[in-house]
Amino acid sequence: MISDIKIGITGLPGAGKTYALMQVIEMLQQSGEVTIGGMIDEPIMEGRRRVGFLCRDLMTGRTETFAHLDYESRIMVGKIGVDVSKLDSVAVEAILNACECCDIIVIDEVGKMEVESERFVQAVRDALDVDKPMILTLHKKSRNPLLQDIRRRDDVRILEVTPTNRNLLPHKIVRLMNGENI
């Protein structure tokens, strides 16, 4: 039985937020009893260099590159241009679909690029008000109002992933989602 807990995974870039999240998803799917929906951000790598990001809908598998070094955009995060319409086309649909059709809502990541989309911000706010368990990954240092609101919520438990705990944290999150008091 999955509890209605909402968990925010935070940590520095490269600490393993998405890695920990993917481990949790894998462990929960092994039970075969829950449907998991929402969206995942994945880096696009050329060798060891991060050149962009794509967004993947967990239910449909649909992907869209929404941020890339080659994109010219009024929204730049470092040297990466962000195409908000591409993010919206996958991420917002995936979040809204998960709110309606899934047992667990996943949002990876509420970060600097993603909060540039008003539709994404609204979808996250709406999803937080749904009475379903949720796992979000959160940019650690952003002062964005959405991230500050999430951190202040009484119904969201924030856990920090570090290179030291990233292999243990997914087990802790699964136990919390199964209603264990930790």
GUKELUM-355806 format. One record per atom (N, C-alpha, C): residue number from 0; atom name; z, y, x. Coordinates in nm, 4 decimals. Each point is the difference from the previous one (the first is absolute). Example, Ala and Ser with C-alpha at 12.3 -4.5 7.8 and 13.67 -1.06 7.14 Angstrom:
BEGIN
SITE  pos  site        c3        c2        c1
SITE    0     N    0.7800   -0.5690    1.3190
SITE    0    CA    0.0000    0.1190   -0.0890
SITE    0     C    0.0000    0.1200    0.0900
SITE    1     N   -0.0720    0.1050   -0.0350
SITE    1    CA    0.0060    0.1190    0.0820
SITE    1     C    0.0730    0.1090   -0.0770
//
This chain:
BEGIN
SITE  pos  site        c3        c2        c1
SITE    0     N    0.0000   -0.1194    0.0847
SITE    0    CA    0.0000    0.1194   -0.0847
SITE    0     C    0.0000    0.1244    0.0882
SITE    1     N   -0.1017    0.0808   -0.0132
SITE    1    CA   -0.0121    0.1212    0.0794
SITE    1     C    0.0770    0.1120   -0.0711
SITE    2     N    0.0830    0.0717    0.0767
SITE    2    CA    0.0747    0.1123   -0.0587
SITE    2     C   -0.0897    0.1228   -0.0058
SITE    3     N    0.0407    0.0995   -0.0759
SITE    3    CA   -0.0810    0.1223   -0.0147
SITE    3     C    0.0234    0.0995    0.1128
SITE    4     N    0.0327   -0.0493    0.1179
SITE    4    CA    0.0299    0.0866    0.1136
SITE    4     C   -0.1268    0.0708    0.0495
SITE    5     N    0.0172    0.1205    0.0465
SITE    5    CA   -0.1090    0.0745    0.0632
SITE    5     C    0.0420    0.0214    0.1452
SITE    6     N   -0.0860   -0.0434    0.0923
SITE    6    CA    0.0329    0.0053    0.1420
SITE    6     C   -0.1016    0.0860    0.0722
SITE    7     N    0.0504    0.0946    0.0774
SITE    7    CA   -0.0847    0.0811    0.0860
SITE    7     C    0.0171   -0.0446    0.1436
SITE    8     N   -0.1106   -0.0351    0.0638
SITE    8    CA    0.0035   -0.0381    0.1414
SITE    8     C   -0.0474    0.1205    0.0791
SITE    9     N    0.0842    0.0470    0.0909
SITE    9    CA   -0.0372    0.1146    0.0811
SITE    9     C    0.0101   -0.0384    0.1473
SITE   10     N   -0.0553    0.0841    0.0838
SITE   10    CA    0.0042   -0.0257    0.1440
SITE   10     C   -0.1029    0.0868    0.0687
SITE   11     N    0.0108    0.0066    0.1298
SITE   11    CA   -0.0939    0.0794    0.0779
SITE   11     C   -0.1387   -0.0650   -0.0019
SITE   12     N   -0.1056    0.0779    0.0246
SITE   12    CA   -0.1340   -0.0601    0.0074
SITE   12     C   -0.0009   -0.1137    0.1035
SITE   13     N   -0.0576   -0.1127   -0.0395
SITE   13    CA   -0.0084   -0.1139    0.0907
SITE   13     C    0.1239   -0.0877    0.0027
SITE   14     N    0.1035    0.0355   -0.0790
SITE   14    CA    0.1240   -0.0794   -0.0001
SITE   14     C   -0.0187   -0.1325   -0.0729
SITE   15     N   -0.0959   -0.0055   -0.0922
SITE   15    CA   -0.0257   -0.1257   -0.0703
SITE   15     C    0.0252    0.0054   -0.1495
SITE   16     N   -0.0159    0.1176   -0.0621
SITE   16    CA    0.0228    0.0117   -0.1457
SITE   16     C   -0.0950   -0.0917   -0.0777
SITE   17     N   -0.1287    0.0124    0.0284
SITE   17    CA   -0.0974   -0.0808   -0.0733
SITE   17     C    0.0146   -0.1474    0.0358
SITE   18     N    0.0302   -0.0286    0.1250
SITE   18    CA    0.0227   -0.1385    0.0429
SITE   18     C    0.1145   -0.0619   -0.0814
SITE   19     N    0.1128    0.0719   -0.0081
SITE   19    CA    0.1152   -0.0498   -0.0756
SITE   19     C   -0.0376   -0.0186   -0.1477
SITE   20     N   -0.0725    0.0976   -0.0554
SITE   20    CA   -0.0422   -0.0077   -0.1397
SITE   20     C   -0.0878   -0.1230   -0.0238
SITE   21     N   -0.0953   -0.0236    0.0889
SITE   21    CA   -0.0900   -0.1150   -0.0168
SITE   21     C    0.0776   -0.1317    0.0078
SITE   22     N    0.1025   -0.0062    0.0859
SITE   22    CA    0.0840   -0.1194    0.0082
SITE   22     C    0.0732   -0.0231   -0.1330
SITE   23     N    0.0531    0.1084   -0.0587
SITE   23    CA    0.0700   -0.0098   -0.1287
SITE   23     C   -0.0966   -0.0509   -0.1078
SITE   24     N   -0.1195    0.0578   -0.0058
SITE   24    CA   -0.0991   -0.0417   -0.0996
SITE   24     C   -0.0310   -0.1485    0.0152
SITE   25     N   -0.0197   -0.0433    0.1242
SITE   25    CA   -0.0306   -0.1409    0.0262
SITE   25     C    0.1137   -0.0911   -0.0481
SITE   26     N    0.1254    0.0386    0.0309
SITE   26    CA    0.1149   -0.0820   -0.0405
SITE   26     C    0.0127   -0.0050   -0.1524
SITE   27     N   -0.0205    0.1142   -0.0665
SITE   27    CA    0.0111    0.0035   -0.1463
SITE   27     C   -0.1126   -0.0797   -0.0653
SITE   28     N   -0.1194    0.0041    0.0585
SITE   28    CA   -0.1129   -0.0736   -0.0573
SITE   28     C    0.0175   -0.1506    0.0150
SITE   29     N    0.0720   -0.0425    0.1033
SITE   29    CA    0.0229   -0.1434    0.0206
SITE   29     C    0.0768   -0.0619   -0.1151
SITE   30     N    0.0831    0.0802   -0.0676
SITE   30    CA    0.0744   -0.0525   -0.1146
SITE   30     C   -0.0963   -0.0295   -0.1154
SITE   31     N   -0.1137    0.0711   -0.0020
SITE   31    CA   -0.1001   -0.0228   -0.1026
SITE   31     C    0.0383    0.0504   -0.1377
SITE   32     N    0.1134    0.0673   -0.0107
SITE   32    CA    0.0507    0.0381   -0.1320
SITE   32     C   -0.0228    0.1467   -0.0341
SITE   33     N   -0.0505    0.0791    0.0949
SITE   33    CA   -0.0147    0.1430   -0.0248
SITE   33     C   -0.1425    0.0465    0.0299
SITE   34     N   -0.0426    0.1013   -0.0764
SITE   34    CA   -0.1263    0.0659    0.0318
SITE   34     C    0.0337    0.1314    0.0694
SITE   35     N   -0.0704    0.0256    0.1072
SITE   35    CA    0.0251    0.1186    0.0811
SITE   35     C   -0.1265    0.0843    0.0019
SITE   36     N    0.0162    0.1278   -0.0328
SITE   36    CA   -0.1152    0.0904    0.0007
SITE   36     C    0.0349    0.1317    0.0645
SITE   37     N   -0.1024    0.0797    0.0209
SITE   37    CA    0.0187    0.1283    0.0646
SITE   37     C   -0.1000    0.0143    0.1125
SITE   38     N    0.0374    0.0788    0.1014
SITE   38    CA   -0.0951    0.0277    0.1064
SITE   38     C    0.0638   -0.0049    0.1368
SITE   39     N   -0.0855   -0.0333    0.0986
SITE   39    CA    0.0397   -0.0091    0.1403
SITE   39     C   -0.0942    0.0875    0.0810
SITE   40     N    0.0541    0.0760    0.0946
SITE   40    CA   -0.0822    0.0716    0.0981
SITE   40     C   -0.0124   -0.0869    0.1236
SITE   41     N   -0.1213   -0.0081    0.0535
SITE   41    CA   -0.0218   -0.0771    0.1222
SITE   41     C   -0.0722    0.0869    0.1009
SITE   42     N    0.0451   -0.0017    0.1268
SITE   42    CA   -0.0692    0.0785    0.1016
SITE   42     C   -0.1353   -0.0613    0.0339
SITE   43     N   -0.0942    0.0850    0.0353
SITE   43    CA   -0.1294   -0.0442    0.0507
SITE   43     C    0.0047    0.0221    0.1509
SITE   44     N   -0.0162   -0.1069    0.0738
SITE   44    CA    0.0156    0.0071    0.1453
SITE   44     C   -0.1350   -0.0193    0.0698
SITE   45     N   -0.0186    0.0752    0.1066
SITE   45    CA   -0.1084   -0.0253    0.0948
SITE   45     C    0.0691   -0.0274    0.1318
SITE   46     N    0.0065   -0.1269    0.0358
SITE   46    CA    0.0807   -0.0387    0.1158
SITE   46     C    0.1458    0.0269   -0.0321
SITE   47     N    0.0651    0.0800    0.0824
SITE   47    CA    0.1405    0.0331   -0.0239
SITE   47     C    0.0156    0.1364   -0.0661
SITE   48     N   -0.1116    0.0623   -0.0343
SITE   48    CA    0.0035    0.1357   -0.0548
SITE   48     C   -0.0126   -0.0016   -0.1519
SITE   49     N    0.0903    0.0692   -0.0669
SITE   49    CA   -0.0039    0.0118   -0.1462
SITE   49     C   -0.0999    0.1098   -0.0352
SITE   50     N   -0.1047   -0.0367   -0.0749
SITE   50    CA   -0.1057    0.0975   -0.0314
SITE   50     C   -0.0032    0.0377   -0.1473
SITE   51     N    0.0810   -0.0680   -0.0817
SITE   51    CA    0.0016    0.0322   -0.1420
SITE   51     C    0.0913   -0.0928   -0.0767
SITE   52     N   -0.0061    0.0143   -0.1330
SITE   52    CA    0.0820   -0.0834   -0.0887
SITE   52     C   -0.0806   -0.0388   -0.1217
SITE   53     N    0.0242   -0.1223   -0.0463
SITE   53    CA   -0.0563   -0.0391   -0.1283
SITE   53     C    0.1134   -0.0354   -0.0937
SITE   54     N   -0.0299    0.0061   -0.1274
SITE   54    CA    0.0955   -0.0321   -0.1053
SITE   54     C   -0.0501   -0.1261   -0.0690
SITE   55     N    0.0916   -0.0955   -0.0247
SITE   55    CA   -0.0384   -0.1256   -0.0650
SITE   55     C    0.0831   -0.0210   -0.1258
SITE   56     N   -0.0683   -0.0329   -0.1095
SITE   56    CA    0.0651   -0.0355   -0.1263
SITE   56     C    0.0461   -0.1457    0.0125
SITE   57     N    0.1304   -0.0237   -0.0122
SITE   57    CA    0.0542   -0.1354    0.0167
SITE   57     C   -0.0494   -0.0983   -0.1049
SITE   58     N   -0.0286    0.0486   -0.1206
SITE   58    CA   -0.0439   -0.0904   -0.1075
SITE   58     C   -0.1481   -0.0352    0.0115
SITE   59     N   -0.0830    0.1010    0.0230
SITE   59    CA   -0.1452   -0.0224   -0.0029
SITE   59     C   -0.0592   -0.0233    0.1383
SITE   60     N    0.0719    0.0422    0.1035
SITE   60    CA   -0.0538   -0.0109    0.1351
SITE   60     C   -0.0958    0.1127    0.0366
SITE   61     N   -0.0269    0.0881   -0.0951
SITE   61    CA   -0.0931    0.1106    0.0248
SITE   61     C    0.0549    0.0911    0.1092
SITE   62     N   -0.0877    0.0439    0.0916
SITE   62    CA    0.0430    0.0892    0.1069
SITE   62     C   -0.0892    0.1230    0.0049
SITE   63     N    0.0555    0.1039    0.0585
SITE   63    CA   -0.0749    0.1252    0.0191
SITE   63     C    0.0574    0.0680    0.1243
SITE   64     N   -0.0890    0.0428    0.0906
SITE   64    CA    0.0442    0.0786    0.1152
SITE   64     C    0.0220    0.1421   -0.0493
SITE   65     N    0.1248    0.0466    0.0099
SITE   65    CA    0.0318    0.1339   -0.0533
SITE   65     C    0.0313    0.1013    0.1090
SITE   66     N    0.0131   -0.0471    0.1235
SITE   66    CA    0.0315    0.0913    0.1093
SITE   66     C   -0.0677   -0.0520    0.1265
SITE   67     N   -0.0653    0.0912    0.0735
SITE   67    CA   -0.0722   -0.0445    0.1194
SITE   67     C   -0.0237    0.1185    0.0937
SITE   68     N   -0.0091   -0.0299    0.1285
SITE   68    CA   -0.0313    0.1030    0.0993
SITE   68     C   -0.1344    0.0670   -0.0295
SITE   69     N   -0.0931   -0.0750   -0.0593
SITE   69    CA   -0.1347    0.0515   -0.0267
SITE   69     C   -0.0079    0.0863   -0.1259
SITE   70     N    0.1054    0.0002   -0.0835
SITE   70    CA   -0.0048    0.0764   -0.1244
SITE   70     C    0.0249    0.1482    0.0265
SITE   71     N   -0.0885    0.0826   -0.0533
SITE   71    CA    0.0251    0.1439   -0.0001
SITE   71     C    0.0654    0.0318   -0.1335
SITE   72     N    0.1186    0.0584    0.0055
SITE   72    CA    0.0761    0.0228   -0.1225
SITE   72     C    0.0862    0.1245    0.0177
SITE   73     N    0.0302    0.0645   -0.1126
SITE   73    CA    0.0953    0.1110    0.0078
SITE   73     C    0.1410   -0.0528    0.0246
SITE   74     N    0.0200   -0.1306   -0.0236
SITE   74    CA    0.1302   -0.0629    0.0238
SITE   74     C   -0.0094   -0.0820    0.1282
SITE   75     N    0.0702    0.0477    0.1009
SITE   75    CA    0.0016   -0.0685    0.1290
SITE   75     C    0.1448   -0.0374    0.0327
SITE   76     N    0.0202   -0.1229    0.0430
SITE   76    CA    0.1299   -0.0435    0.0505
SITE   76     C   -0.0255   -0.0387    0.1445
SITE   77     N    0.0419    0.0877    0.0887
SITE   77    CA   -0.0394   -0.0139    0.1399
SITE   77     C   -0.1506    0.0197    0.0069
SITE   78     N   -0.0695   -0.0958    0.0585
SITE   78    CA   -0.1464    0.0089    0.0112
SITE   78     C   -0.0706   -0.0801   -0.1091
SITE   79     N    0.0784   -0.0553   -0.0913
SITE   79    CA   -0.0566   -0.0869   -0.1040
SITE   79     C   -0.0233    0.0798   -0.1280
SITE   80     N   -0.1240   -0.0064   -0.0490
SITE   80    CA   -0.0344    0.0638   -0.1265
SITE   80     C    0.0336   -0.0919   -0.1161
SITE   81     N    0.0486    0.0583   -0.1095
SITE   81    CA    0.0431   -0.0782   -0.1166
SITE   81     C   -0.0902    0.0318   -0.1186
SITE   82     N   -0.0543   -0.1051   -0.0622
SITE   82    CA   -0.0805    0.0136   -0.1215
SITE   82     C    0.0871   -0.0457   -0.1179
SITE   83     N    0.0614    0.0977   -0.0672
SITE   83    CA    0.0953   -0.0285   -0.1076
SITE   83     C   -0.0658   -0.0769   -0.1144
SITE   84     N   -0.1264    0.0277   -0.0310
SITE   84    CA   -0.0660   -0.0692   -0.1110
SITE   84     C   -0.0104   -0.1498    0.0272
SITE   85     N   -0.0199   -0.0380    0.1255
SITE   85    CA   -0.0074   -0.1433    0.0341
SITE   85     C    0.1373   -0.0649   -0.0108
SITE   86     N    0.1040    0.0731    0.0413
SITE   86    CA    0.1366   -0.0512   -0.0154
SITE   86     C    0.0310   -0.0196   -0.1483
SITE   87     N   -0.0320    0.1013   -0.0799
SITE   87    CA    0.0277   -0.0069   -0.1438
SITE   87     C   -0.0709   -0.1175   -0.0655
SITE   88     N   -0.1255   -0.0249    0.0401
SITE   88    CA   -0.0798   -0.1025   -0.0682
SITE   88     C    0.0612   -0.1391    0.0140
SITE   89     N    0.0694   -0.0262    0.1093
SITE   89    CA    0.0631   -0.1311    0.0173
SITE   89     C    0.1506    0.0074   -0.0256
SITE   90     N    0.0688    0.0908    0.0694
SITE   90    CA    0.1466    0.0016   -0.0026
SITE   90     C    0.0565    0.0315   -0.1376
SITE   91     N   -0.0504    0.1056   -0.0623
SITE   91    CA    0.0560    0.0408   -0.1300
SITE   91     C   -0.0253   -0.1084   -0.1043
SITE   92     N   -0.1220   -0.0531   -0.0021
SITE   92    CA   -0.0305   -0.1095   -0.0941
SITE   92     C    0.0913   -0.1197    0.0249
SITE   93     N    0.0198   -0.0352    0.1272
SITE   93    CA    0.0823   -0.1165    0.0347
SITE   93     C    0.1448    0.0193   -0.0445
SITE   94     N    0.0537    0.1202    0.0199
SITE   94    CA    0.1390    0.0281   -0.0386
SITE   94     C    0.0151   -0.0053   -0.1520
SITE   95     N   -0.0910    0.0666   -0.0722
SITE   95    CA    0.0095    0.0013   -0.1463
SITE   95     C   -0.0164   -0.1404   -0.0570
SITE   96     N   -0.0909   -0.0776    0.0565
SITE   96    CA   -0.0219   -0.1377   -0.0442
SITE   96     C    0.1253   -0.0846    0.0250
SITE   97     N    0.0634    0.0193    0.1167
SITE   97    CA    0.1213   -0.0759    0.0321
SITE   97     C    0.1128    0.0337   -0.0969
SITE   98     N    0.0089    0.1275   -0.0379
SITE   98    CA    0.1050    0.0416   -0.0948
SITE   98     C   -0.0157   -0.0725   -0.1332
SITE   99     N   -0.1240   -0.0211   -0.0414
SITE   99    CA   -0.0262   -0.0655   -0.1292
SITE   99     C    0.0052   -0.1511    0.0066
SITE  100     N   -0.0569   -0.0586    0.1058
SITE  100    CA   -0.0321   -0.1434   -0.0019
SITE  100     C    0.0802   -0.0877    0.0954
SITE  101     N    0.0790    0.0581    0.0908
SITE  101    CA    0.0624   -0.0818    0.1041
SITE  101     C    0.1516   -0.0035   -0.0128
SITE  102     N    0.0592   -0.0996    0.0647
SITE  102    CA    0.1456   -0.0114    0.0025
SITE  102     C    0.0613    0.0922    0.1051
SITE  103     N   -0.0718    0.0201    0.1111
SITE  103    CA    0.0501    0.0811    0.1110
SITE  103     C   -0.1071    0.1013    0.0400
SITE  104     N    0.0424    0.1253    0.0195
SITE  104    CA   -0.0908    0.1087    0.0382
SITE  104     C    0.0172    0.0273    0.1489
SITE  105     N   -0.1128    0.0053    0.0718
SITE  105    CA    0.0009    0.0288    0.1436
SITE  105     C   -0.0780    0.1275    0.0260
SITE  106     N    0.0582    0.0919    0.0768
SITE  106    CA   -0.0697    0.1225    0.0400
SITE  106     C    0.0195    0.0188    0.1499
SITE  107     N   -0.1086   -0.0163    0.0748
SITE  107    CA    0.0000    0.0154    0.1455
SITE  107     C   -0.1182    0.0892    0.0363
SITE  108     N    0.0175    0.1200    0.0325
SITE  108    CA    0.1229    0.0632    0.0425
SITE  108     C    0.0073    0.1349   -0.0675
SITE  109     N    0.1207    0.0497   -0.0232
SITE  109    CA    0.0181    0.1379   -0.0443
SITE  109     C    0.0148    0.0798    0.1295
SITE  110     N   -0.1145    0.0491    0.0493
SITE  110    CA   -0.0032    0.0654    0.1300
SITE  110     C   -0.0750    0.1314   -0.0039
SITE  111     N   -0.0204    0.0577    0.1172
SITE  111    CA   -0.0600    0.1332    0.0113
SITE  111     C   -0.1379    0.0088   -0.0639
SITE  112     N   -0.0831   -0.1023    0.0210
SITE  112    CA   -0.1360    0.0048   -0.0551
SITE  112     C    0.0011   -0.0194   -0.1510
SITE  113     N    0.0786   -0.0949   -0.0447
SITE  113    CA   -0.0007   -0.0383   -0.1410
SITE  113     C    0.0527    0.1109   -0.0905
SITE  114     N    0.1022    0.0726    0.0448
SITE  114    CA    0.0588    0.1036   -0.0860
SITE  114     C   -0.0907    0.1219   -0.0144
SITE  115     N   -0.1124    0.0020    0.0681
SITE  115    CA   -0.1000    0.1059   -0.0194
SITE  115     C   -0.0712   -0.0163   -0.1342
SITE  116     N    0.0105   -0.1184   -0.0599
SITE  116    CA   -0.0617   -0.0271   -0.1294
SITE  116     C    0.1000    0.0238   -0.1128
SITE  117     N   -0.0316    0.0954   -0.0877
SITE  117    CA    0.0876    0.0261   -0.1148
SITE  117     C    0.0065   -0.1204   -0.0925
SITE  118     N   -0.1127   -0.0691   -0.0164
SITE  118    CA   -0.0024   -0.1188   -0.0875
SITE  118     C    0.0869   -0.1115    0.0581
SITE  119     N   -0.0033   -0.0168    0.1320
SITE  119    CA    0.0835   -0.1011    0.0649
SITE  119     C    0.1480    0.0344   -0.0200
SITE  120     N    0.0365    0.1254    0.0257
SITE  120    CA    0.1393    0.0439   -0.0162
SITE  120     C    0.0470   -0.0268   -0.1429
SITE  121     N   -0.0819    0.0332   -0.0990
SITE  121    CA    0.0377   -0.0217   -0.1400
SITE  121     C    0.0119   -0.1492   -0.0312
SITE  122     N   -0.0920   -0.0813    0.0546
SITE  122    CA    0.0059   -0.1450   -0.0234
SITE  122     C    0.1293   -0.0586    0.0575
SITE  123     N    0.0401    0.0468    0.1178
SITE  123    CA    0.1251   -0.0479    0.0606
SITE  123     C    0.1190    0.0419   -0.0861
SITE  124     N    0.0009    0.1262   -0.0440
SITE  124    CA    0.1096    0.0472   -0.0860
SITE  124     C    0.0077   -0.0838   -0.1284
SITE  125     N   -0.1147   -0.0256   -0.0620
SITE  125    CA   -0.0032   -0.0805   -0.1227
SITE  125     C    0.0501   -0.1417    0.0274
SITE  126     N   -0.0431   -0.0589    0.1115
SITE  126    CA    0.0394   -0.1373    0.0335
SITE  126     C    0.1510   -0.0097    0.0229
SITE  127     N    0.0590    0.1035    0.0587
SITE  127    CA    0.1447   -0.0013    0.0241
SITE  127     C    0.0796   -0.0034   -0.1304
SITE  128     N   -0.0605    0.0470   -0.1090
SITE  128    CA    0.0690    0.0012   -0.1291
SITE  128     C   -0.0220   -0.1276   -0.0816
SITE  129     N   -0.0800   -0.0921    0.0523
SITE  129    CA   -0.0243   -0.1281   -0.0673
SITE  129     C    0.1166   -0.0941    0.0330
SITE  130     N    0.0467   -0.0736   -0.0994
SITE  130    CA    0.1122   -0.0923    0.0213
SITE  130     C   -0.0483   -0.1316    0.0603
SITE  131     N   -0.0492    0.0077    0.1222
SITE  131    CA   -0.0447   -0.1179    0.0730
SITE  131     C    0.0425    0.0150    0.1453
SITE  132     N    0.0189   -0.1138    0.0676
SITE  132    CA    0.0312    0.0089    0.1422
SITE  132     C   -0.1170    0.0616    0.0758
SITE  133     N    0.0331    0.0707    0.1074
SITE  133    CA   -0.1025    0.0711    0.0751
SITE  133     C    0.0379   -0.0012    0.1469
SITE  134     N   -0.1034   -0.0070    0.0836
SITE  134    CA    0.0191    0.0166    0.1438
SITE  134     C   -0.0976    0.1079    0.0446
SITE  135     N    0.0538    0.1026    0.0673
SITE  135    CA   -0.0831    0.1082    0.0526
SITE  135     C    0.0235    0.0098    0.1500
SITE  136     N   -0.1028    0.0410    0.0726
SITE  136    CA    0.0252    0.0398    0.1378
SITE  136     C   -0.0105    0.1514    0.0035
SITE  137     N    0.0909    0.0607    0.0753
SITE  137    CA    0.0158    0.1451   -0.0005
SITE  137     C   -0.0097    0.0564    0.1408
SITE  138     N   -0.0768    0.1069    0.0138
SITE  138    CA   -0.0058    0.0721    0.1278
SITE  138     C    0.1399    0.0487    0.0324
SITE  139     N    0.0458   -0.0207    0.1226
SITE  139    CA    0.1402    0.0265    0.0340
SITE  139     C    0.0360    0.1483    0.0018
SITE  140     N   -0.0862    0.0844    0.0570
SITE  140    CA    0.0428    0.1372    0.0263
SITE  140     C   -0.0598    0.1039   -0.0934
SITE  141     N   -0.0847   -0.0395   -0.0910
SITE  141    CA   -0.0674    0.0981   -0.0852
SITE  141     C    0.0991    0.0750   -0.0882
SITE  142     N   -0.0252    0.1278   -0.0175
SITE  142    CA    0.0809    0.0842   -0.0882
SITE  142     C   -0.0705    0.0225   -0.1333
SITE  143     N   -0.1016   -0.0793   -0.0266
SITE  143    CA   -0.0733    0.0127   -0.1252
SITE  143     C    0.0960   -0.0173   -0.1183
SITE  144     N   -0.0160    0.0822   -0.1065
SITE  144    CA    0.0916   -0.0094   -0.1155
SITE  144     C    0.0074   -0.1407   -0.0610
SITE  145     N   -0.1109   -0.0724   -0.0070
SITE  145    CA    0.0026   -0.1356   -0.0562
SITE  145     C    0.0906   -0.0899    0.0838
SITE  146     N   -0.0163    0.0035    0.1304
SITE  146    CA    0.0833   -0.0842    0.0861
SITE  146     C    0.1463    0.0395   -0.0081
SITE  147     N    0.0277    0.1285   -0.0072
SITE  147    CA    0.1391    0.0445   -0.0135
SITE  147     C    0.0584   -0.0472   -0.1335
SITE  148     N   -0.0799    0.0066   -0.1072
SITE  148    CA    0.0466   -0.0468   -0.1310
SITE  148     C    0.0307   -0.1495    0.0028
SITE  149     N   -0.0871   -0.0781    0.0634
SITE  149    CA    0.0210   -0.1448    0.0079
SITE  149     C    0.1296   -0.0296    0.0747
SITE  150     N    0.0199    0.0693    0.1127
SITE  150    CA    0.1210   -0.0237    0.0806
SITE  150     C    0.1279    0.0362   -0.0759
SITE  151     N   -0.0093    0.0956   -0.0921
SITE  151    CA    0.1188    0.0446   -0.0756
SITE  151     C    0.0299   -0.0879   -0.1215
SITE  152     N   -0.0941   -0.0810   -0.0408
SITE  152    CA    0.0201   -0.0797   -0.1221
SITE  152     C    0.1111   -0.1029    0.0194
SITE  153     N    0.0829   -0.0141   -0.1034
SITE  153    CA    0.1083   -0.0988    0.0050
SITE  153     C   -0.0511   -0.1422   -0.0146
SITE  154     N   -0.1188   -0.0163   -0.0607
SITE  154    CA   -0.0498   -0.1350   -0.0272
SITE  154     C   -0.0936   -0.0528    0.1098
SITE  155     N   -0.0117    0.0727    0.1113
SITE  155    CA   -0.0830   -0.0474    0.1115
SITE  155     C    0.0909   -0.0244    0.1206
SITE  156     N   -0.0058   -0.1206    0.0511
SITE  156    CA    0.0767   -0.0348    0.1204
SITE  156     C   -0.0934    0.0134    0.1204
SITE  157     N    0.0363    0.0869    0.0930
SITE  157    CA   -0.0831    0.0260    0.1174
SITE  157     C    0.0481   -0.0864    0.1167
SITE  158     N   -0.0933   -0.0726    0.0598
SITE  158    CA    0.0306   -0.0827    0.1166
SITE  158     C   -0.0931    0.0413    0.1130
SITE  159     N    0.0537    0.0093    0.1205
SITE  159    CA   -0.0825    0.0408    0.1140
SITE  159     C   -0.0416   -0.1219    0.0814
SITE  160     N   -0.1296   -0.0076    0.0283
SITE  160    CA   -0.0510   -0.1068    0.0860
SITE  160     C   -0.0089    0.0539    0.1425
SITE  161     N    0.0407   -0.0836    0.0926
SITE  161    CA   -0.0092    0.0326    0.1420
SITE  161     C   -0.0656   -0.1195    0.0695
SITE  162     N   -0.0493    0.0185    0.1221
SITE  162    CA   -0.0554   -0.1169    0.0709
SITE  162     C    0.1032   -0.1128    0.0132
SITE  163     N    0.1286    0.0345    0.0015
SITE  163    CA    0.1057   -0.1005    0.0147
SITE  163     C    0.0214   -0.0807   -0.1278
SITE  164     N   -0.0052    0.0664   -0.1186
SITE  164    CA    0.0335   -0.0713   -0.1241
SITE  164     C   -0.1217   -0.0394   -0.0838
SITE  165     N   -0.1218    0.0301    0.0471
SITE  165    CA   -0.1168   -0.0206   -0.0869
SITE  165     C   -0.0247   -0.1457   -0.0389
SITE  166     N    0.0506   -0.0952    0.0779
SITE  166    CA   -0.0157   -0.1404   -0.0381
SITE  166     C    0.1086   -0.0464   -0.0961
SITE  167     N    0.1170    0.0646    0.0025
SITE  167    CA    0.1110   -0.0368   -0.0887
SITE  167     C   -0.0040    0.0759   -0.1326
SITE  168     N   -0.0485    0.1252    0.0042
SITE  168    CA    0.0016    0.0854   -0.1187
SITE  168     C   -0.0714   -0.0617   -0.1211
SITE  169     N   -0.1165   -0.0634    0.0162
SITE  169    CA   -0.0653   -0.0588   -0.1184
SITE  169     C    0.0886   -0.1026   -0.0718
SITE  170     N    0.0765   -0.0795    0.0750
SITE  170    CA    0.0901   -0.0986   -0.0619
SITE  170     C    0.1097    0.0714   -0.0797
SITE  171     N    0.0522    0.1093    0.0563
SITE  171    CA    0.1032    0.0786   -0.0685
SITE  171     C   -0.0567    0.0587   -0.1302
SITE  172     N   -0.1227    0.0525    0.0060
SITE  172    CA   -0.0618    0.0604   -0.1185
SITE  172     C   -0.0209   -0.1041   -0.1087
SITE  173     N   -0.0465   -0.1183    0.0370
SITE  173    CA   -0.0196   -0.1071   -0.0996
SITE  173     C    0.1330   -0.0372   -0.0638
SITE  174     N    0.1053   -0.0083    0.0810
SITE  174    CA    0.1335   -0.0311   -0.0570
SITE  174     C    0.0444    0.1089   -0.0963
SITE  175     N   -0.0217    0.1269    0.0357
SITE  175    CA    0.0341    0.1098   -0.0906
SITE  175     C   -0.0807   -0.0097   -0.1297
SITE  176     N   -0.1264   -0.0316    0.0120
SITE  176    CA   -0.0856   -0.0090   -0.1194
SITE  176     C    0.0408   -0.1175   -0.0879
SITE  177     N    0.0576   -0.1012    0.0621
SITE  177    CA    0.0493   -0.1147   -0.0774
SITE  177     C    0.1383    0.0236   -0.0573
SITE  178     N    0.0509    0.1249    0.0144
SITE  178    CA    0.1250    0.0373   -0.0642
SITE  178     C    0.1241   -0.0249    0.0827
SITE  179     N   -0.0156   -0.0389    0.1280
SITE  179    CA    0.1174   -0.0221    0.0845
SITE  179     C    0.0557    0.1354    0.0437
SITE  180     N    0.1316    0.0083    0.0070
SITE  180    CA    0.0633    0.1218    0.0522
SITE  180     C    0.0127   -0.0096    0.1499
SITE  181     N   -0.0660    0.0922    0.0686
SITE  181    CA    0.0038   -0.0010    0.1478
SITE  181     C    0.0548    0.1329    0.0458
//
